[in-house]
Amino acid sequence: MASSVGWLYLIGTLLVIPVEAEASLQYLGYIFPSLWNTGPTPFGYLVEISIVVAIYLLVFNGIKSLSFGVNTITYAKLGILAIYAISVGVLSFHVSNFSLPITGPANSFF
């Protein structure tokens, strides 16, 4: 079941970009009739290919920059947490924090 869902997601993802390019070309055909007659013209095919390549590059670079940004933010968070833990340990260390004075009977503790 999971593998068929994965294949369907892959096929759907691969088909979205060409369908978007085809729809964009049809919309542009109203403005520029040389792109679309009853179907794509040879020049329309070139424009459609360039749209597909442009969308691919946007997605690829977006994922690449997004992963760099996520890694940077993660390391910054871990760095801030480490600085906080070290500074609290150094500046506010008291041995008395590790002792527990129990007053009263032990059953009231539980």
Legacy VTK file of the C-alpha trace (Angstrom):
# vtk DataFile Version 3.0
C-alpha trace
ASCII
DATASET POLYDATA
POINTS 110 float
0.000 0.000 0.000
2.707 2.486 0.992
4.763 1.785 -2.125
1.780 2.399 -4.382
1.074 5.673 -2.573
4.734 6.623 -3.021
4.599 5.870 -6.749
1.371 7.815 -7.146
2.911 10.786 -5.322
6.011 10.605 -7.541
3.956 10.429 -10.731
1.723 13.267 -9.564
4.724 15.406 -8.671
6.407 14.730 -12.003
3.275 15.583 -13.964
2.429 18.841 -12.190
5.217 20.901 -13.786
4.398 20.011 -17.438
0.689 20.560 -16.820
1.405 23.976 -15.303
3.619 24.819 -18.282
0.888 23.745 -20.714
-1.707 25.829 -18.884
0.646 28.827 -18.806
1.238 28.468 -22.535
-2.499 28.357 -23.221
-3.015 31.512 -21.156
-0.104 33.215 -22.911
-1.648 32.130 -26.237
-4.420 34.663 -25.749
-1.889 37.454 -25.460
0.663 36.085 -27.946
-1.204 34.113 -30.660
2.103 32.891 -32.118
2.446 30.521 -29.132
-0.866 28.668 -29.443
-3.026 27.905 -32.462
-5.131 24.759 -32.034
-2.173 23.424 -30.127
1.321 24.579 -29.318
3.253 26.018 -32.240
6.947 25.159 -32.651
7.822 28.438 -30.936
5.233 27.567 -28.269
7.036 24.283 -27.618
10.265 26.187 -27.032
8.512 28.527 -24.605
6.922 25.562 -22.853
10.285 23.832 -22.489
11.778 27.010 -21.076
8.888 27.280 -18.575
9.491 23.693 -17.438
13.222 24.343 -17.019
12.560 27.599 -15.143
10.122 25.911 -12.743
12.581 23.059 -12.194
15.406 25.481 -11.391
13.179 27.445 -9.010
12.160 24.289 -7.160
15.701 22.876 -7.069
17.289 26.096 -5.834
14.446 26.662 -3.401
14.961 23.250 -1.809
18.716 23.762 -1.766
18.501 27.173 -0.077
15.761 25.990 2.256
17.880 23.090 3.501
20.815 25.469 4.070
18.577 27.827 6.019
17.088 25.041 8.135
20.556 23.698 8.948
21.776 27.170 9.894
18.798 27.804 12.176
19.164 24.372 13.797
22.852 24.884 14.562
22.119 28.368 15.901
19.455 26.970 18.246
21.779 24.240 19.467
24.563 26.795 19.955
22.333 29.100 21.981
21.171 26.157 24.099
24.775 25.057 24.720
25.842 28.599 25.655
22.895 28.869 28.049
23.570 25.504 29.697
27.276 26.252 30.134
26.705 29.782 31.445
24.069 28.660 33.948
26.341 25.851 35.071
29.307 28.180 35.515
27.614 31.314 36.848
24.890 29.818 39.034
26.448 26.632 40.343
25.609 25.969 43.995
26.271 22.709 45.774
23.173 23.310 47.889
21.022 22.719 44.800
21.974 19.054 44.968
20.816 18.524 48.543
17.212 17.994 49.492
16.300 18.942 53.019
13.421 16.779 54.132
11.436 18.211 56.976
8.587 16.303 58.470
7.668 12.671 58.023
8.800 10.816 54.895
5.270 9.694 53.991
4.267 13.325 53.339
6.962 13.460 50.688
5.338 10.634 48.680
LINES 1 111
110 0 1 2 3 4 5 6 7 8 9 10 11 12 13 14 15 16 17 18 19 20 21 22 23 24 25 26 27 28 29 30 31 32 33 34 35 36 37 38 39 40 41 42 43 44 45 46 47 48 49 50 51 52 53 54 55 56 57 58 59 60 61 62 63 64 65 66 67 68 69 70 71 72 73 74 75 76 77 78 79 80 81 82 83 84 85 86 87 88 89 90 91 92 93 94 95 96 97 98 99 100 101 102 103 104 105 106 107 108 109
